[in-house]
């Protein structure tokens, strides 16, 4: 049976097939990868990841804790500085970690955000991109095998290699570290000033400066709180911003802030995060958060460029709804 007979307005459900789980990443074709590779002229690489123990001071939700590293056991002993046996001179270390997958530099998978929607005119129910169902395709901890995304898990993103052309829009260069919500007019003004063009298949990165402020804050709670209330965000209450995302054919968004957009708790349609709703739920677009873009932005600005080869596959962790990532930009 089809999962839906009525798709949300403005969505692309079914455009890539009735069982599609990759969404707009399907638009990164071999031709688009070759165009991305053509942006490599200097051979310089920029790591775009925060250390996974950041943010430290404050600002993150209490549901996402810092990583915990511990030694594995071998024959009852901690495998750290361990000599295998009296007969051997080798020593070894081996460890494990508990990671909260969406604490630091991360991707949101397509199972991260769903909505209440009437897919078959029988009443609203909890659904995700392309009509995948809560309780059937995304099972909770109270269900057999859960919690787990049986569909739309982050492994579907990993299988693509997630490599394409990145385009950086430098919002910090326009407004500094002030908290500014960029609507469509402001966004297009910045793009015109910076001579930025985006094309179908591109991955757009917004530089706001927040990640650099988080690193500078370190363990200082007050500075960390200031960082999380500073810097640019996207004004997702402006429908023209969402229309721009649809019309350009971009395949993913990432930013060096937390959430890319501001939440709208009093929105009349009941959508708290309109950009997340539009991108993940309607278009099948992954979102990247807390990427560290400062050094890349400085280099691009000084060299009058905005495009680069971006390689950013998540962990191939079946069933996860998000993943840490170490994106690499090559220019």
Number of C-alpha atoms within 10 A of each C-alpha: 3 8 15 19 10 13 19 18 8 12 17 18 23 15 12 15 10 13 14 19 23 26 29 23 23 14 18 21 12 10 12 18 18 13 16 24 18 14 19 16 10 8 9 9 15 17 16 23 21 24 12 20 14 23 26 19 17 21 18 18 8 9 8 13 19 17 15 11 11 13 14 15 13 12 7 7 10 15 19 16 11 14 14 14 9 7 7 8 8 11 12 10 12 14 12 11 11 11 18 17 21 21 25 29 30 26 30 25 26 32 30 22 18 20 16 13 17 18 20 15 10 7 9 12 14 16 25 26 32 30 27 23 21 17 17 13 18 25 19 15 9 9 12 9 11 14 16 20 26 19 25 27 27 29 24 23 23 19 13 14 13 19 23 28 27 26 23 27 25 27 24 19 16 16 15 15 18 15 15 18 17 21 18 19 12 16 17 15 14 19 17 11 9 18 12 16 14 19 15 15 24 28 29 23 24 24 26 32 28 29 30 19 21 28 19 13 21 15 15 13 15 12 19 24 16 16 24 19 16 19 24 29 25 22 24 24 20 15 13 14 20 19 13 13 19 19 11 14 17 23 26 25 21 26 29 29 30 22 18 25 20 18 17 15 10 9 12 8 7 11 18 16 19 23 26 25 21 22 25 25 28 26 27 29 26 27 26 29 25 28 29 28 29 21 13 21 24 13 14 17 15 8 9 11 17 23 25 26 24 26 20 21 22 25 20 16 14 16 20 23 24 26 27 23 24 22 24 19 24 23 23
